[in-house]
């Protein structure tokens, strides 16, 4: 059972994907955010996209598939194979794009502090964001993901949607008031204490790393001996238990996270940003969310429950999901965003797609009283 990082290494090196990809040394001149408290002392595998990739270089779903996976794909088809179906549904709609970061825009790597966004992915996201409201929603701290992505025209939501900032440049920034919302601001001191306790308590576990994401603290064990995985989880549970119902632990891919026990998640963040854009009650809005992890399921469910919107799961394994479509890996996310950007430009030129310029001229801020945030029970 390969880890996601290993899957990327093998498929990029041995499949048709390799025609447009290469493994390369990281560009150490790129500004690096520093939210890690302890970084494992090992070489982080990395994959970088290079110029020249076209949409025809790799068919969808090239990895060997089990019967269960084939059946699952029939229920959750590859979006690249259904692109015409997607564009037909999107015709005449106001599209909004929401993207996870790790495992979606950047491959999962051993060292979370080196999960750089490939240049081609950045170009594809920027192309889409020229015409459609675009946001990145991640478990990372807001400052780190902004430094990774380096695009001022996007919405960003760090700490799983607990730290939201609007675009600093581009049409969205000029057509709406500045968006800034931190529903967990009162937990700042608590999260600092939790971070320090976790750093102290995992210090004896080789490979464990603690990442302070402002309103969430992540404990990574991808680089630990598998025999130590339970030790890491017990440490996190012990620390969380000291705070009663104030905090709770969530699970991710080789990571355990501590978050404030609030009724807020990536799905709530999506709904908040739609409201900020003045699009929450519009029947012709089609939000699209792409993500790969358990926390992204909250966003998939939010779109499903609102009655319009498309969840797109990034996965090469069958799993229960509220998403409608699937993409196999960040390479296929890249291909989709490239195709989407081309389609949006063509449709906009014909006047058949509503873009950023069609947003309400002025939107009203959603105050915390209008978006209630309560403790979970």
N, C-alpha and C positions, 0 to 999 in steps of 0.2 A: 504494500500500500504506500505509494510514493507520496511524499509531502508535495504541496503545491509548488514549492521552489524546485524540487527535483523533477516534477512533471514538466515545468517550463524548460528546464535545462535539457531534458531528453527530447521533448517534442520539437524545440527550436533547433536542436542539433541534428535530428534524424529525419524530420518530416519535411514536406514542401515549404513549411514556414521558413526554413533556413535559407531559402532563396533570397529573402529580403531582410534577414536578421543576422547579427553576429554578436558574439560575446566580446566585451571590450572592457578595458580598465575604466573605472569611474573618473569623471572629470573633477579632479580635486580642487580646481579653481572655482567651481560653482559654490555660491554661498551656502553654508550648511547650518540649518537650525540646530539648536542644541538643547533638546528637552530630555535627553537620556540621563539618568542618574548613574547607571552602570552599563557600560557597553561591552559585550563579550569580545574577548581578544582573539578573534578568528577572522579569516578572510570571508567576506560576504560575497556570495555569488550574485552576479548582476547580468542583466540582459539589456542591451540597448538597441533601439530601432535605428535603421540607417535609411537614407534617402533611397527612393526607387521602388518602394512597396506599391503594388497595385492590387486592386480588389480581386483580380483573377489568379493571383499566385498560389492561393491555397483554398481548396474546397472546405466547406463547413464540416466540422466533426471528423477530423482525419485520424484521431487517436482510436486504437482498437476499442470496441464497445461490447459489453456483455448484453445478453438478452434483456435483462432488467433495464439497462441503460437505453437500449433501443426503444423499449416500451415507454419509458419515461420521456424520451425525446419526442415521441409521437404525441404525447400529452402536452409537452412544453417545447414546441418546435424551435429550431434555430432561426433567429430573426433574419439572418443573412439569406436564408432560403425563402423567407416570407416577406422580403422587402417590398415587393409590389403590393402585397396585402396590407402591409403597414402604411405605405404611402396613400393607399386608397382610403384608409380610415383617418389619416391625418389631413386629407384634402380639405381646405377651407377652415381648418382649426387654428387656434392659437396654441402653439406648442411651447412647453417649458421643459427644460432638460435638467435633471438632477443626477449627479454622479457621485458614487463612492470613490475613494482614492485607492487604498491598498488593495491589491488583487483585482482592481478594475482598471485604473489608469496607470498603475505601476505594478510590476510583478511582485509577488511576495518574496522577500529576501531574508536571509538569516539575521542580518543586522537592521532593525527597523529604522535606524538613523541614516541608512544609505539607500532608502527606497526612492530613488530619484525618478522624476517623471521624464520619460524619453522625449526628445525634441519633436519627433513626428507626432506623438500624442498631443503635445502642447499645441502644435500647429493645427491639429484637427479640432481640438476643443475651442481654440481661438476663432477658427472659421465659423463654427456653429454659433458661438457667442456674439458674433457680429450681427446676427439676425434674430436669435432667439434668447430669451432670458435663460441663463445657465448658472447652475449652482453646484458646488462641491460640498457634500455632507460627509463628515469623517469622524472617527473616534480620536484622531490626532488633535493636538492643541491648535488653535486657530493660527497662531503665528507660524508654527512649523509648516502647516499645509500651504499657507500663503507663500512662504519661501520656496517650498518645493515646486509649486505650480507657476508662480511668477506671472499671473495674468490679472490685471487690475479691473477688468470688465466683468468679473464674476461675482456672484454671491458666494460667501463661504460660511459654513457652519461647522465649528469644531466641537470637540467633546460630545459627539453623538447628538449634535443639535442644540447643546446647552450654551453655545457661544456663537451668536450669529452676527455677521457684518455684511453690509451691502456693498455694491460695486463702487470703486473709487474713480472709475473712468468709463467711457462708453455711453451709449444711448440710455441704458437703464439708470445710470448715475445722474443724468441730466433730466430725465423725465419723472423722477420720483424723489421724495424726501429721503434723507440718509436713514438707512435701516441699521439698528444696533439693538440687540436684545440678548440678555443674559439671565434666563429664568432661575439659574442656580447661584446667582451672585452671593447670596448669603452663606454659601457653603465654602467660600474661598479659604478661610482659616482652617476649617475641618479637613479639606482635601490636602492642604499643606502638611498637616499633622499625619494624616494617613500615609502620605508619600514617604515621610521621614521614617515612620515605623516600619513600612514595608522594606525600604532600603536596608534598614538595620537587620530585619528578620530573615531576609533572603541572602544576606552576605555570605553565609556559609554554604550555599547551594551553587556549585559551579555552573556557569552558563546562564543563570537567572539574571534578568535585567528589569529594572523598574523605570517606567516612563511617566513623567508628570504631564498630563494633558489638561491642566488647569482645573476643569470640573470633572475629570475622570482620571484615575490612576491605573495604568496598565502594568501587569506583571507578565513578562514574556518568558516562556520556558522552551521555545523552539530549539535552543542550543543546549538544553540540559540533557543529561542521561535520562532515558525513559523511566528508569527506576526512581528518579527524583521528581517526576511529575506530580505524584500525589503529595509529596512534601510541600511543593510550591502551593498547591491548592489549599492544603491545610493551613499554611501560613496566612494566606489571604482570608480564609474563613475566620481564623482566630482574630485577626485585626478587625475585620468587619463586625464581628460579634461584640466588640467593646463599645460600639456606637449604637447598639440597640436597633431601633427601626429607622434610624437616621440615614443609613447607607444600605446598599445591597450589592451583591456580586453578580456579574454577568460573565458569560462564556463566549470566547471567540476562537479563532484558529490558532492553537498553541499560545493562548493568552487568557488570563483572567483579569477582569476589570472591576474596579470599585467605583461606584457612582452614587450620587445623591438619590435618595429614595423618593423621586418625584414622578408625577404622571407626565413625563415628557420623554420623547424619543425621536428618532429620525423621521418617523411619520408625522409627529406633531410639528417638527421643524419644516417639513414640506408644506403642510397646511398653513403654517404661519407665513411662509414666504409667498405663497399664492395670495394670501390675504394682503400682504404688503404690496403686491403687484396689482391689486384690485381685480384679481382673476378668480377669487374663491367661489363666487356665485355665478360665474359666466358659463352658460351651457355649451359654448363652443370651445372650451379650453381642454387641451389634451396634455396633461403632465406625463412625462416619461422619466422613470427612475431606473438606473442601472447600478447594481451592486452584487457583491459576492458572498456576504457573510450573514450570520444570524441577525445582527442588528439591522440589516437592510430589509428583513422581512417585515419590520414595523412599517416601513415606507410602502412596501408592496401592499400590505393590508390596508393602509390608509387610502391608497389610490383605488383599491378594489371596493372599499366601503363607501367612498364618495360617489361611486357609480360611473366614473370616467377616469381614464388614466391607464398606463401600461407599465407593469413591472417587468424588468428584464434581469434575470439571474445569470451571473457569470459563474459557470461551474462545468467541470468535465466529469462530474459524478452525479448520479441520481440522488435527489434528496427532496424531502417535502418542502414545498414552496407555494407562496401566494402569487408568484410571478406568472405572467402569461407566456412570455418568450424566454429563450436562453441564448447565451453566447458562451463559447467554451473557455475563453481566456482573454487577457488584455489585448492580444493580437487581434482577435475578432471584434473586441470593443473598438479598437482603432479602425478596422475596416468599416464597421457600422458608422462611426462618427464621420469618416471620410465620405461615405456614400450619402449620409444625411446632409452634410454640408453642401455637397454638390446639388442634391435635390432641392434643398431650401433656396439656394441661389437661383436655380432655374425656375422654380415656382414663383419666387418673389418677382423675378423679371417679368413674368407673365401676369402678375397681379392676382395670383390664385392662392396665396398663402399670407396669413396675417403674421406680421413680424413684430419686433420690438417697437417699431415706429407706430404700430397700431394699438399700443398699450394706452390705458386711460391717461389723459394729460397730467393728472395729479392724483396721487393716491394718499390715503389717510393712514397714519401710523396705527398699528395694532398695539394697544397698550396692554401691559400685563393683566389688567382687570378684565380685558376682553378675551384673553386666552388663559383661562384659569389653570394654575399649576398647583396641584395638590399632592400630598403624600400618598403613595400607593399603600393599599392595605393588603 
